[in-house]
Structures are given as C-alpha cells and as structure tokens.
Amino acid sequence: SLPPRYFHKVVDEMAAFDPEARTKVLYGTGEKIYALFTELINERHKAPGDDVISQFIAAEVDGERLTHEDILDILFLFLIAGLDTVSDTLTCFYAFLAQNPDHRKQLVDEPDCIDNAVEEMLRWEAPVPFSAPRSATQDVTLPNGCPVSAGSMVLCAYGSANVDPTEYPDAHDVRFDRAKNKHITFGMGPHRCLGSHLARRELRVALREWHNRIPDYWITPGHEELVYPPGLRHV
C-alpha cells in the first residue's frame, strides 16, 4: 500500500567517480528509506499486527519504551546490515567453489556437509575485514611482543585471526569436515553480529538450492585473476 515514490532509485551516473555526487545519492537514498519506515510505523500505531514493527512499538523494558527515532534507527540498521555482507560472502564462496571442483563436488554429493562448509568458508573468506576501532584502556604487550600503549586505537583483523596457527594448525587448508571451528567472522563478545543466525541460514539455503540445480560452474576463461576491492571482502 506504500506510494510508488519510495521505490524509485536515487541515481546519479557520477556517483561512482565524484565523492560529492556519491554523498548526495547516499543521503537521498537514506531519506527515502527513513520516509518509508516512518509511514510503516505510523500505520502500525493505528493498526498493530504481529510483525516486528508492532512489537517494537509495544516493547517495554524497565518501564521505558522505544521512541519513534529508536525504532527508525533499528529498522534502518536491520535493512542495511545484511545487504552487502551476505551477498558479498556468497561471491567469495562461489569464487572459491568455482576454482576448487573437489570442494564443489563434496557439496553436491554430500549436502549434509553444507552447514560445516558454510562455517569453514566463513573462516576462510571473512567478508568483514576488521572490527570496529577499540581503545586500549592500559599499556599492554601482545603475545608476539608488540607493545600497545593506553589510549591507542586497535583494529582486530578477523581474517588474520581466522588463520591463526595457534588456533588452527592447518589454518590454510579448507576442510568441510573441520570439527573445531571457533572463527570470529561474526565478531565476539558484546559486539557479536546480531544477524549472524539469519546470515548463516541464508548462506546454507543458497548453497543447498544452488547446488541442487547447478552442480557444475567455473570462472569464465580469461577472468581467473579475480579482483577483491577494498572494504567488505567480495569479488
């Protein structure tokens, strides 16, 4: 029932080259998303249902309720959080499988291994390269002898941690039968990715359905040198 204006893309051909044009596209798109969610929130205030927006409106913790702005921000985060990460992860998965036919055949012949395969490729192809910046609260020396002074900003490199030889003696082997796989691709502790369970399910379903229909595929000849742009890891 939403007006079609919300579904028109904010487009500028110069956005790929001009930072100012790109910023306008980003802000313009963000405004449309917030306008869409504002209308949905207003509709649910008038006619609550069993959807997540209605639950946010009704939620109460220690006597406090979410404000309109709180709900807007949560919905915006829900929308953008899983867009790039899951699709980018799949490009890495398919690139790996296209170039490793034995692993691909294993998914086709043994679909029950897909859950483990997802975890192993998440470890091997961590799509989010770094954690959010952290500030050291005190002077510390890392196990490798590197000193970190209090107040220094530190980034955790997830991809590097996931091939730590002290955790994985065979870290550079991709094994779909790996029994112990404590990767930190989704972060850890209080900063762990809230959408990790949904992401895992989407990745499992995608691999299962794809390989049920398309068991054989490969990189187009002449394009074997894949490019991984900066930012989120993707092909």
LUMMI-902749 format. One line per field, with one value per residue: residue number from 1; residue in three letters; chain; x, y, z of N, C-alpha, C in turn. Coordinates in Angstrom, 1 decimal, padded with zeros to 4 digits, m for minus. Each point is the difference from the previous one (the first is absolute). Example, Ala and Ser with C-alpha at 12.3 -4.5 7.8 and 13.67 -1.06 7.14 Angstrom:
2
num = 1, 2 .
residuo = ALA, SER .
cadena = A, A .
n.X = 013.2, m000.4 .
n.Y = m005.7, 001.1 .
n.Z = 007.8, m000.7 .
ca.X = m000.9, 000.9 .
ca.Y = 001.2, 001.1 .
ca.Z = 000.0, 000.0 .
c.X = 000.9, m000.8 .
c.Y = 001.2, 001.1 .
c.Z = 000.0, 000.8 .
This chain:
235
num = 1, 2, 3, 4, 5, 6, 7, 8, 9, 10, 11, 12, 13, 14, 15, 16, 17, 18, 19, 20, 21, 22, 23, 24, 25, 26, 27, 28, 29, 30, 31, 32, 33, 34, 35, 36, 37, 38, 39, 40, 41, 42, 43, 44, 45, 46, 47, 48, 49, 50, 51, 52, 53, 54, 55, 56, 57, 58, 59, 60, 61, 62, 63, 64, 65, 66, 67, 68, 69, 70, 71, 72, 73, 74, 75, 76, 77, 78, 79, 80, 81, 82, 83, 84, 85, 86, 87, 88, 89, 90, 91, 92, 93, 94, 95, 96, 97, 98, 99, 100, 101, 102, 103, 104, 105, 106, 107, 108, 109, 110, 111, 112, 113, 114, 115, 116, 117, 118, 119, 120, 121, 122, 123, 124, 125, 126, 127, 128, 129, 130, 131, 132, 133, 134, 135, 136, 137, 138, 139, 140, 141, 142, 143, 144, 145, 146, 147, 148, 149, 150, 151, 152, 153, 154, 155, 156, 157, 158, 159, 160, 161, 162, 163, 164, 165, 166, 167, 168, 169, 170, 171, 172, 173, 174, 175, 176, 177, 178, 179, 180, 181, 182, 183, 184, 185, 186, 187, 188, 189, 190, 191, 192, 193, 194, 195, 196, 197, 198, 199, 200, 201, 202, 203, 204, 205, 206, 207, 208, 209, 210, 211, 212, 213, 214, 215, 216, 217, 218, 219, 220, 221, 222, 223, 224, 225, 226, 227, 228, 229, 230, 231, 232, 233, 234, 235 .
residuo = SER, LEU, PRO, PRO, ARG, TYR, PHE, HIS, LYS, VAL, VAL, ASP, GLU, MET, ALA, ALA, PHE, ASP, PRO, GLU, ALA, ARG, THR, LYS, VAL, LEU, TYR, GLY, THR, GLY, GLU, LYS, ILE, TYR, ALA, LEU, PHE, THR, GLU, LEU, ILE, ASN, GLU, ARG, HIS, LYS, ALA, PRO, GLY, ASP, ASP, VAL, ILE, SER, GLN, PHE, ILE, ALA, ALA, GLU, VAL, ASP, GLY, GLU, ARG, LEU, THR, HIS, GLU, ASP, ILE, LEU, ASP, ILE, LEU, PHE, LEU, PHE, LEU, ILE, ALA, GLY, LEU, ASP, THR, VAL, SER, ASP, THR, LEU, THR, CYS, PHE, TYR, ALA, PHE, LEU, ALA, GLN, ASN, PRO, ASP, HIS, ARG, LYS, GLN, LEU, VAL, ASP, GLU, PRO, ASP, CYS, ILE, ASP, ASN, ALA, VAL, GLU, GLU, MET, LEU, ARG, TRP, GLU, ALA, PRO, VAL, PRO, PHE, SER, ALA, PRO, ARG, SER, ALA, THR, GLN, ASP, VAL, THR, LEU, PRO, ASN, GLY, CYS, PRO, VAL, SER, ALA, GLY, SER, MET, VAL, LEU, CYS, ALA, TYR, GLY, SER, ALA, ASN, VAL, ASP, PRO, THR, GLU, TYR, PRO, ASP, ALA, HIS, ASP, VAL, ARG, PHE, ASP, ARG, ALA, LYS, ASN, LYS, HIS, ILE, THR, PHE, GLY, MET, GLY, PRO, HIS, ARG, CYS, LEU, GLY, SER, HIS, LEU, ALA, ARG, ARG, GLU, LEU, ARG, VAL, ALA, LEU, ARG, GLU, TRP, HIS, ASN, ARG, ILE, PRO, ASP, TYR, TRP, ILE, THR, PRO, GLY, HIS, GLU, GLU, LEU, VAL, TYR, PRO, PRO, GLY, LEU, ARG, HIS, VAL .
cadena = A, A, A, A, A, A, A, A, A, A, A, A, A, A, A, A, A, A, A, A, A, A, A, A, A, A, A, A, A, A, A, A, A, A, A, A, A, A, A, A, A, A, A, A, A, A, A, A, A, A, A, A, A, A, A, A, A, A, A, A, A, A, A, A, A, A, A, A, A, A, A, A, A, A, A, A, A, A, A, A, A, A, A, A, A, A, A, A, A, A, A, A, A, A, A, A, A, A, A, A, A, A, A, A, A, A, A, A, A, A, A, A, A, A, A, A, A, A, A, A, A, A, A, A, A, A, A, A, A, A, A, A, A, A, A, A, A, A, A, A, A, A, A, A, A, A, A, A, A, A, A, A, A, A, A, A, A, A, A, A, A, A, A, A, A, A, A, A, A, A, A, A, A, A, A, A, A, A, A, A, A, A, A, A, A, A, A, A, A, A, A, A, A, A, A, A, A, A, A, A, A, A, A, A, A, A, A, A, A, A, A, A, A, A, A, A, A, A, A, A, A, A, A, A, A, A, A, A, A, A, A, A, A, A, A .
n.X = 000.8, 001.4, 000.1, m000.2, m000.2, m000.3, m000.5, 000.1, 001.0, 000.9, 000.0, 001.3, 000.2, 000.1, m000.9, 000.3, 000.0, m001.2, 000.8, m000.1, 000.0, 001.0, 000.5, m000.3, 000.5, 001.1, 000.1, m000.1, 000.7, 000.9, m000.2, 000.1, 001.1, 000.5, m000.3, 000.5, 001.1, 000.1, m000.3, 000.9, 000.9, m000.4, 000.1, 001.2, 000.2, m000.5, 000.8, 000.3, 001.1, 000.4, 000.3, 001.3, m000.6, m001.1, 000.9, 000.7, m001.1, m000.3, 001.3, 000.2, 001.1, m000.2, m001.2, 001.0, m000.5, 000.1, 000.8, m000.7, 000.9, m000.2, m001.3, 000.0, 000.8, m000.8, m001.1, 000.6, 000.4, m001.2, m000.4, 000.9, m000.2, m001.0, 000.0, 001.1, m000.1, m001.3, m000.4, 000.8, m000.5, m001.1, 000.4, 000.5, m001.1, m000.7, 000.8, m000.1, m001.3, m000.1, 000.9, m000.9, 000.1, 001.0, 000.1, m000.1, 000.7, 000.7, m000.3, 000.3, 001.1, 000.4, m001.3, 000.1, 001.1, m001.1, m000.6, 000.8, m000.4, m001.2, 000.1, 000.5, m000.9, m000.8, 000.6, 000.0, m001.2, 000.5, m001.3, 000.0, 000.8, m000.7, 000.4, m000.9, 000.5, 001.0, m000.2, 001.3, m000.5, 001.1, 001.3, 000.3, 000.6, m000.2, m000.5, m000.2, m000.2, m001.1, 000.6, m001.0, 000.0, m000.3, m001.3, 000.8, m000.3, m000.8, 000.4, m001.0, 001.0, m001.3, 000.3, 000.8, m000.9, m000.7, 001.2, m000.3, 001.3, m000.1, m000.9, 000.6, 000.5, m001.2, 000.3, 001.0, m000.4, m000.8, m000.6, m000.8, 001.0, 000.4, 000.4, 001.2, m000.9, 000.8, m000.4, 000.6, m000.5, m000.8, 001.3, 000.1, m000.4, m000.1, 001.0, m000.4, 000.1, m001.0, 000.4, 000.9, m001.1, m000.6, 001.2, 000.2, m001.2, 000.2, 001.2, m000.5, m001.1, 000.7, 000.9, m000.9, m000.7, 001.0, 000.6, m001.2, 000.1, 001.1, 000.3, 000.0, 001.1, 000.4, 001.2, m000.6, 000.4, 001.1, m000.8, 001.0, 000.6, m000.5, m000.9, 000.6, m001.0, 000.5, 000.0, m001.3, 000.5, 000.2, m000.5 .
n.Y = m001.2, m000.2, 001.3, 000.0, 001.3, m000.9, m000.5, 001.3, m000.5, 000.3, 000.5, m000.1, 000.0, 001.2, m000.7, m000.7, 001.2, 000.6, 000.2, 001.2, m000.5, m000.8, 001.0, 000.7, m001.0, m000.1, 001.3, 000.2, m001.1, 000.4, 001.2, m000.7, m000.6, 001.1, 000.6, m001.0, 000.0, 001.3, m000.2, m001.0, 000.7, 001.1, m000.9, m000.5, 001.3, 000.2, m000.9, m000.3, m000.7, m001.2, 001.1, 000.1, 000.8, m000.8, m001.0, 000.7, 000.3, m001.3, m000.2, m000.5, 000.7, m000.5, m000.1, m000.3, 000.8, m000.6, 001.0, 000.9, 000.9, m000.6, m000.1, 001.2, 000.3, m000.7, 000.5, 001.2, m000.3, m000.4, 001.1, 000.8, m000.5, m000.6, 001.3, 000.7, m000.2, m000.3, 001.0, 000.9, m000.5, 000.1, 001.2, 000.1, m000.4, 000.7, 001.1, m000.3, m000.2, 001.1, 000.4, m000.6, m000.6, m000.4, 001.3, 000.5, m001.0, 000.3, 001.3, m000.4, m000.8, 001.0, 000.2, m001.1, 000.2, 000.4, m000.5, m001.1, m000.2, 000.4, m000.7, m001.0, 000.2, 000.1, m001.0, m000.6, 000.5, 000.2, 000.3, 000.1, 000.8, 001.1, 000.0, 000.4, 001.2, m000.5, 000.6, m000.2, m000.6, m000.8, 000.2, m000.6, m001.2, m000.1, m001.2, 000.8, 000.6, 000.2, 001.2, 000.1, 001.3, 000.4, 000.0, m000.9, 000.3, m001.1, m000.6, m000.8, m000.7, m000.1, 000.4, 000.8, 000.3, 000.0, 000.5, 000.3, m000.3, 000.9, 000.5, 000.2, m001.1, m000.3, 001.2, m000.3, m001.0, 000.0, m000.3, m000.6, m000.8, 001.3, m000.7, 000.6, 000.9, 000.6, 000.2, 001.2, m000.6, m000.4, 000.2, 000.6, m000.6, 001.1, m000.1, m001.2, m000.4, 000.9, 000.2, m000.5, m000.2, 001.2, 000.6, m000.8, 000.2, 001.3, m000.1, m000.7, 000.8, 001.1, m000.5, m000.3, 001.1, 000.7, m000.7, 000.2, 001.2, 000.6, m001.3, 000.4, 000.7, 001.1, 000.5, 001.0, m000.8, 000.4, m000.4, m000.9, 001.1, m000.4, 001.0, 000.2, 000.8, 001.2, 000.0, m000.3, m001.2, 000.2, m000.7 .
n.Z = 000.0, 000.0, 000.0, m001.4, 000.5, 000.9, m001.1, m000.2, m000.7, 000.9, m001.2, m000.1, m001.4, 000.6, 000.6, m001.0, m000.4, 000.4, 001.0, m000.5, m001.2, 000.4, 000.7, m001.1, m000.7, 000.8, 000.1, m001.4, m000.1, 000.9, m000.5, m001.2, 000.5, 000.6, m001.1, m000.7, 000.8, m000.1, m001.2, 000.0, 000.7, m000.7, m001.0, 000.6, 000.2, m001.2, m000.6, 001.3, m000.3, m000.6, m000.7, m000.5, m000.9, m000.1, 000.0, m000.9, m000.6, 000.2, m000.5, 001.2, 000.4, 001.2, m000.6, m000.8, m000.9, m001.1, m000.3, m000.7, 000.4, 001.2, m000.2, m000.4, 001.0, 000.8, m000.6, 000.1, 001.2, 000.3, m000.6, 000.5, 001.2, m000.6, m000.5, 000.4, 001.3, 000.0, m000.8, 000.7, 001.1, m000.6, m000.4, 001.3, 000.5, m000.9, 000.3, 001.3, 000.1, m000.8, 000.8, 000.8, m001.2, 000.7, 000.5, m001.2, m000.5, 001.1, m000.3, m001.3, 000.3, 000.8, m000.4, 000.8, m000.8, m000.5, 001.1, 000.0, m001.3, 000.3, 001.1, m000.8, m001.0, 001.0, 000.5, m001.1, m000.1, 001.3, m000.2, 001.4, m000.5, 000.5, 001.3, 000.8, m000.1, 000.7, 001.1, 000.0, 001.0, m000.4, 000.4, m001.2, 000.1, m001.3, m000.1, m001.1, 001.2, m000.7, 000.3, 000.9, m000.2, 001.2, m000.4, m000.3, m001.3, 000.2, m001.1, 000.2, m000.6, m000.3, m001.3, 000.6, 000.9, m001.1, m000.3, 001.3, m000.2, 001.1, m000.8, m001.2, 000.4, m000.6, 000.5, m000.8, 000.7, m001.1, 001.1, m000.8, 000.4, 000.0, 001.0, 000.2, 000.0, 000.8, m001.3, m000.3, m001.1, 000.9, 000.3, 001.2, 001.0, 000.6, m000.8, 000.4, m001.2, 000.1, m001.2, 000.8, 000.8, m000.3, 000.1, 001.0, 000.4, m000.3, 000.5, 001.0, 000.1, m000.2, 000.8, 000.9, m000.2, 000.0, 000.9, 000.5, m000.5, 000.6, m000.3, m001.2, 000.3, m000.6, 000.2, m000.6, m001.0, 000.5, 001.0, m000.1, m000.4, 001.1, 000.1, 001.1, m000.3, 000.4, 001.4, m000.1, 000.5, m001.3, m000.9 .
ca.X = m000.8, 000.8, 000.0, 001.2, 001.2, 001.0, 000.8, 000.8, 001.4, 000.7, 001.1, 000.9, 001.0, 001.3, 000.2, 001.1, 001.2, 000.1, m000.4, m001.1, m001.1, m000.3, m000.6, m001.4, m000.8, m000.2, m001.0, m001.3, m000.5, m000.3, m001.3, m001.1, m000.2, m000.6, m001.3, m000.8, m000.2, m000.9, m001.4, m000.4, m000.2, m001.2, m001.1, m000.1, m000.6, m001.5, m000.5, 001.1, m000.1, 000.9, 001.3, 001.1, m000.1, m001.0, 000.6, 000.8, m000.9, m000.6, 001.0, 000.3, 001.1, 000.2, m000.9, 000.3, m000.4, 000.8, m000.5, m000.1, 001.4, 000.6, m000.5, 000.5, 001.5, 000.1, m000.5, 001.0, 001.2, m000.5, 000.0, 001.3, 001.0, 000.2, m000.1, 001.3, 000.8, m000.4, 000.2, 001.5, 000.5, m000.4, 000.9, 001.2, m000.3, m000.1, 001.3, 000.9, m000.5, 000.2, 001.4, 000.4, m001.1, m000.2, m000.8, m001.3, m000.6, m000.4, m001.3, m001.0, m000.2, m000.3, m000.6, 000.0, 001.2, m000.1, 000.1, 001.4, 000.7, m000.3, 000.9, 001.3, 000.3, m000.1, 001.3, 001.0, m000.4, m000.7, m000.4, 000.2, 001.5, 000.5, m001.0, m000.1, 001.2, 000.0, 001.0, 000.6, m000.2, 001.2, 001.1, 000.0, 000.8, m000.6, 000.8, 001.2, 001.0, m000.4, m000.6, m001.2, m000.1, m001.3, m000.5, 000.3, m001.1, 000.4, m000.9, 000.1, m000.2, m000.7, 000.6, 001.3, m000.2, m000.6, 001.0, 001.0, 000.4, m000.2, m001.4, m000.2, 001.3, m000.1, m000.9, m000.2, m000.7, m001.4, m000.5, m001.5, m000.2, 000.6, m000.8, 000.1, 000.1, m000.4, 000.3, m000.7, m000.4, m001.2, 000.4, m000.1, m000.4, m001.2, 000.0, m000.3, m001.0, m001.3, m000.7, 000.8, m000.8, m000.7, 001.0, 000.3, m001.1, m000.1, 001.2, m000.2, m001.0, 000.5, 000.9, m000.8, m000.9, 000.9, 000.7, m001.0, m000.4, 001.2, 001.1, 001.3, 000.2, 001.4, 000.3, 000.1, 001.4, 000.6, m000.4, 000.4, 000.6, m001.2, 000.3, m000.7, 000.1, 000.1, m001.2, m000.5, 000.6, m000.9, 000.5 .
ca.Y = 001.2, 001.2, 000.7, m000.4, 000.9, m000.6, m001.0, 000.6, 000.1, 001.3, m000.3, 001.0, m000.7, 000.5, m000.5, m001.0, 000.7, 001.3, m000.2, 000.8, m000.6, m001.2, 000.4, 000.4, m001.3, m000.7, 000.7, m000.1, m001.3, m000.1, 000.7, m000.8, m001.2, 000.5, 000.3, m001.3, m000.6, 000.9, m000.3, m001.3, 000.2, 000.7, m000.9, m001.0, 000.7, 000.0, m001.4, m000.9, m001.4, m000.8, 000.2, 000.5, 001.4, 000.1, m000.5, 001.1, 001.1, m000.5, m000.4, 000.8, m000.6, 000.8, 001.1, 000.9, m000.4, 000.5, 001.2, m000.1, 000.0, m001.3, m001.0, 000.4, m000.4, m001.5, m000.5, 000.4, m000.9, m001.3, m000.1, 000.1, m000.8, m001.2, 000.1, m000.2, m001.0, m001.4, m000.2, 000.0, m001.3, m001.0, 000.2, m000.7, m001.5, m000.6, 000.1, m001.1, m001.3, m000.1, m000.3, m001.2, m001.0, m001.1, 000.5, 000.1, m001.4, m000.4, 000.6, m000.6, m001.4, m000.1, 001.3, 000.1, 000.7, 001.5, 000.9, 000.1, 000.7, 001.5, 000.5, 000.0, 001.1, 001.3, 000.1, 000.1, 001.2, 001.0, 001.1, 001.2, m000.2, 000.5, 000.4, 001.5, 000.4, m000.1, 000.8, m000.7, 000.6, 000.0, m000.5, m001.5, m000.5, m001.1, m001.3, 000.0, 001.0, 001.4, 000.8, 000.9, 001.0, 000.4, 001.0, m000.4, m000.6, m001.3, m000.7, m001.5, m000.5, m001.3, m001.0, m000.4, m000.8, m001.3, m000.9, 000.0, m001.4, m000.5, m000.5, m001.0, m000.5, m000.2, 001.2, 000.3, m001.1, 000.1, m001.4, 000.0, m000.9, 000.5, m000.2, 001.1, 001.2, 001.1, 001.2, 001.2, 000.8, 000.8, 000.7, m000.8, 000.8, 000.9, 000.6, m001.1, 000.4, m000.3, m000.7, m001.2, m001.2, 000.2, m000.1, m001.4, m000.7, 000.4, m000.6, m001.4, m000.3, 000.4, m001.1, m001.3, 000.1, 000.3, m001.2, m001.0, 000.4, 000.3, m000.7, 000.3, 001.4, 000.3, 001.4, 000.2, 000.0, 001.3, 000.9, m000.7, 000.9, 000.7, 001.3, 000.2, 001.5, 000.3, 000.0, m001.4, m000.9, m000.5, m000.1 .
ca.Z = 000.0, 000.0, m001.2, m000.8, 000.1, 000.9, m000.7, m001.1, 000.4, m000.1, m000.9, m000.6, m000.6, 000.5, 001.4, 000.1, m000.2, 000.7, 001.4, 000.3, m000.6, 000.8, 001.3, m000.2, m000.2, 001.3, 000.8, m000.6, 000.2, 001.5, 000.3, m000.5, 000.9, 001.2, m000.3, m000.1, 001.4, 000.7, m000.4, 000.5, 001.5, 000.2, m000.3, 001.1, 001.1, m000.2, m000.1, 000.3, m000.5, 000.7, m000.7, 000.9, 000.3, 001.1, 001.2, 000.5, 000.5, 001.2, 001.0, 001.2, 000.8, 001.2, 000.0, m001.1, m001.4, m001.1, m000.7, m001.5, m000.6, 000.3, m000.9, m001.3, m000.1, 000.0, m001.3, m001.1, 000.2, m000.5, m001.5, m000.7, 000.6, m000.6, m001.5, m000.7, 000.6, m000.5, m001.4, m000.2, 000.4, m001.1, m001.1, 000.4, 000.1, m001.3, m000.7, 000.5, m000.5, m001.4, m000.2, 000.8, m000.3, 001.0, 001.0, m000.6, m000.1, 001.3, 000.3, m000.8, 000.3, 001.5, 000.4, 001.4, 000.5, m000.4, 001.2, 000.3, m001.1, 000.2, 001.1, m000.4, m000.9, 000.8, 000.6, m001.0, m000.9, 000.8, m000.8, 000.7, 000.3, 001.3, 001.0, 000.3, 000.7, 001.5, 000.7, 001.1, 001.3, 000.8, m000.7, 000.0, m001.0, m000.6, 000.1, m001.0, 000.4, m000.5, 001.1, m000.3, 001.1, 000.4, m000.9, m001.4, m000.7, m000.5, m000.8, m000.1, m001.4, 000.1, m000.9, 000.5, 001.2, m000.4, m000.4, 001.1, 000.1, 001.3, 000.1, m001.1, m000.5, m001.5, m000.3, m001.4, m000.6, 000.1, 000.3, 000.3, 001.1, 001.2, 001.2, 000.9, m000.9, 000.9, m000.7, 000.6, m001.1, 000.5, 001.2, 001.2, 001.2, m000.1, m001.4, m001.0, m001.0, 000.4, m001.1, m000.4, m000.2, m001.3, m001.1, m000.1, m000.6, m001.4, m000.7, m000.1, m001.0, m001.3, m000.5, m000.2, m001.1, m001.2, m000.4, m000.4, m001.3, m000.9, 000.7, m000.7, m000.4, 000.0, m000.4, m001.4, m000.4, m000.2, 001.1, 001.2, 000.9, 000.6, 000.6, 001.3, 000.4, 001.4, 000.7, 000.3, m001.0, m001.0, m001.3 .
c.X = 000.8, 000.1, 001.3, 001.2, 001.1, 000.9, 000.7, 001.4, 000.5, 001.3, 000.7, 001.2, 001.4, 000.3, 001.2, 001.4, 000.2, m000.5, m001.2, m001.3, m000.4, m000.7, m001.5, m000.8, m000.2, m001.0, m001.4, m000.6, m000.4, m001.3, m001.2, m000.3, m000.7, m001.5, m000.9, m000.3, m000.9, m001.5, m000.4, m000.2, m001.3, m001.2, m000.2, m000.5, m001.5, m000.6, 001.1, m000.3, 001.0, 001.4, 000.9, m000.2, m001.1, 000.6, 001.0, m000.8, m000.5, 001.0, 000.3, 001.0, 000.2, m000.8, 000.2, m000.4, 001.0, m000.7, m000.2, 001.3, 000.8, m000.4, 000.5, 001.4, 000.2, m000.4, 001.0, 001.2, m000.4, 000.1, 001.4, 001.0, 000.2, 000.0, 001.3, 000.7, m000.3, 000.3, 001.5, 000.6, m000.3, 001.0, 001.3, m000.2, 000.0, 001.3, 000.9, m000.5, 000.2, 001.4, 000.5, m001.1, m000.1, m000.8, m001.5, m000.7, m000.4, m001.3, m001.1, m000.3, m000.4, m000.6, m000.1, 001.2, m000.1, 000.1, 001.4, 000.8, m000.2, 001.0, 001.4, 000.3, m000.2, 001.4, 001.0, m000.2, m000.7, m000.3, 000.2, 001.5, 000.4, m001.2, m000.2, 001.2, m000.2, 001.1, 000.6, m000.1, 001.2, 001.1, 000.0, 001.0, m000.6, 000.9, 001.2, 001.0, m000.3, m000.6, m001.2, m000.1, m001.4, m000.5, 000.2, m001.3, 000.5, m001.2, 000.3, m000.2, m000.6, 000.6, 001.3, m000.2, m000.6, 001.0, 001.2, 000.5, 000.0, m001.4, m000.3, 001.4, 000.1, m000.9, m000.2, m000.6, m001.5, m000.6, m001.5, m000.3, 000.6, m000.9, 000.0, 000.2, m000.5, 000.4, m000.7, m000.4, m001.2, 000.4, m000.1, m000.4, m001.2, m000.1, m000.3, m001.2, m001.4, m000.7, 000.7, m000.8, m000.7, 001.0, 000.4, m001.1, m000.1, 001.1, m000.3, m001.1, 000.5, 000.9, m000.8, m000.8, 000.8, 000.6, m001.0, m000.4, 001.2, 001.2, 001.4, 000.0, 001.5, 000.2, 000.2, 001.5, 000.5, m000.3, 000.4, 000.6, m001.1, 000.5, m000.8, 000.2, 000.1, m001.4, m000.4, 000.6, m001.0, 000.7, m000.6 .
c.Y = 001.3, 000.7, m000.4, 000.8, m000.6, m001.0, 000.5, 000.2, 001.4, m000.3, 001.2, m000.7, 000.4, m000.5, m000.9, 000.8, 001.3, m000.2, 000.9, m000.5, m001.3, 000.3, 000.4, m001.2, m000.7, 000.7, m000.1, m001.3, m000.2, 000.7, m000.7, m001.2, 000.5, 000.4, m001.2, m000.6, 000.9, m000.3, m001.3, 000.0, 000.6, m000.9, m001.0, 000.6, m000.1, m001.4, m001.0, m001.4, m000.8, 000.1, 000.6, 001.5, 000.2, m000.4, 001.1, 001.1, m000.4, m000.3, 000.9, m000.7, 000.9, 001.3, 001.0, m000.6, 000.6, 001.2, m000.2, m000.1, m001.2, m001.1, 000.3, m000.5, m001.5, m000.6, 000.3, m001.0, m001.4, m000.1, 000.0, m001.1, m001.3, 000.0, m000.4, m001.3, m001.4, m000.1, 000.0, m001.4, m001.1, 000.1, m000.7, m001.5, m000.6, 000.1, m001.2, m001.3, m000.2, m000.4, m001.3, m001.1, m001.1, 000.4, 000.2, m001.3, m000.5, 000.5, m000.7, m001.4, m000.2, 001.3, 000.2, 000.7, 001.5, 000.9, 000.2, 000.8, 001.5, 000.5, 000.0, 001.1, 001.4, 000.2, 000.4, 001.3, 001.1, 001.3, 001.4, 000.0, 000.4, 000.2, 001.5, 000.4, m000.1, 000.8, m000.8, 000.7, 000.1, m000.4, m001.5, m000.4, m001.3, m001.2, 000.0, 001.1, 001.4, 000.8, 000.8, 000.9, 000.3, 001.1, m000.3, m000.6, m001.3, m000.6, m001.5, m000.4, m001.3, m001.1, m000.5, m000.9, m001.4, m001.0, m000.1, m001.4, m000.6, m000.6, m001.1, m000.4, m000.1, 001.2, 000.2, m001.1, 000.2, m001.3, 000.1, m001.0, 000.5, 000.0, 001.2, 001.3, 001.2, 001.3, 001.2, 000.9, 000.9, 000.8, m000.9, 000.9, 000.9, 000.6, m001.0, 000.4, m000.5, m000.9, m001.3, m001.2, 000.0, m000.2, m001.4, m000.7, 000.4, m000.6, m001.5, m000.3, 000.3, m001.1, m001.3, 000.1, 000.2, m001.4, m001.2, 000.2, 000.1, m000.5, 000.4, 001.4, 000.3, 001.5, 000.1, 000.0, 001.4, 000.9, m000.7, 000.9, 000.9, 001.2, 000.1, 001.5, 000.2, 000.1, m001.4, m000.9, m000.6, m000.1, 001.0 .
c.Z = 000.0, m001.3, m000.8, 000.1, 000.8, m000.8, m001.2, 000.5, m000.1, m000.8, m000.5, m000.5, 000.5, 001.4, 000.1, m000.1, 000.8, 001.4, 000.4, m000.6, 000.7, 001.3, m000.2, m000.3, 001.3, 000.9, m000.5, 000.2, 001.4, 000.3, m000.5, 000.9, 001.3, m000.2, m000.1, 001.4, 000.8, m000.3, 000.5, 001.5, 000.3, m000.3, 001.1, 001.3, m000.1, 000.0, 000.3, m000.5, 000.8, m000.6, 001.0, 000.4, 001.1, 001.3, 000.6, 000.7, 001.4, 001.1, 001.1, 000.8, 001.2, 000.0, m001.2, m001.3, m001.0, m000.6, m001.4, m000.6, 000.3, m001.0, m001.5, m000.2, 000.0, m001.3, m001.1, 000.2, m000.5, m001.5, m000.6, 000.5, m000.8, m001.6, m000.6, 000.6, m000.6, m001.5, m000.3, 000.4, m001.0, m001.2, 000.3, 000.0, m001.5, m000.8, 000.5, m000.6, m001.5, m000.3, 000.7, m000.2, 001.0, 001.1, m000.5, m000.1, 001.3, 000.4, m000.7, 000.5, 001.5, 000.5, 001.5, 000.6, m000.3, 001.3, 000.4, m001.0, 000.2, 001.1, m000.4, m001.0, 000.6, 000.7, m001.1, m000.8, 000.8, m000.8, 000.6, 000.4, 001.4, 001.0, 000.0, 000.8, 001.5, 000.6, 001.2, 001.3, 000.9, m000.9, 000.0, m001.1, m000.5, 000.0, m001.0, 000.3, m000.4, 001.2, m000.5, 001.1, 000.3, m000.9, m001.5, m000.6, m000.6, m000.9, 000.0, m001.4, 000.1, m000.9, 000.5, 001.2, m000.4, m000.6, 000.9, 000.1, 001.4, 000.3, m001.1, m000.5, m001.5, m000.5, m001.5, m000.9, 000.1, 000.2, 000.5, 001.2, 001.3, 001.2, 000.9, m000.8, 000.8, m000.7, 000.6, m001.2, 000.4, 001.2, 001.2, 001.2, m000.2, m001.4, m001.0, m000.9, 000.4, m001.1, m000.4, m000.3, m001.3, m001.1, m000.2, m000.8, m001.5, m000.8, m000.2, m001.1, m001.4, m000.6, m000.3, m001.3, m001.3, m000.5, m000.3, m001.5, m001.0, 000.7, m000.6, m000.5, 000.1, m000.3, m001.5, m000.4, m000.4, 001.1, 001.4, 001.1, 000.6, 000.8, 001.3, 000.4, 001.5, 000.6, 000.3, m001.1, m000.9, m001.4, m000.9 .
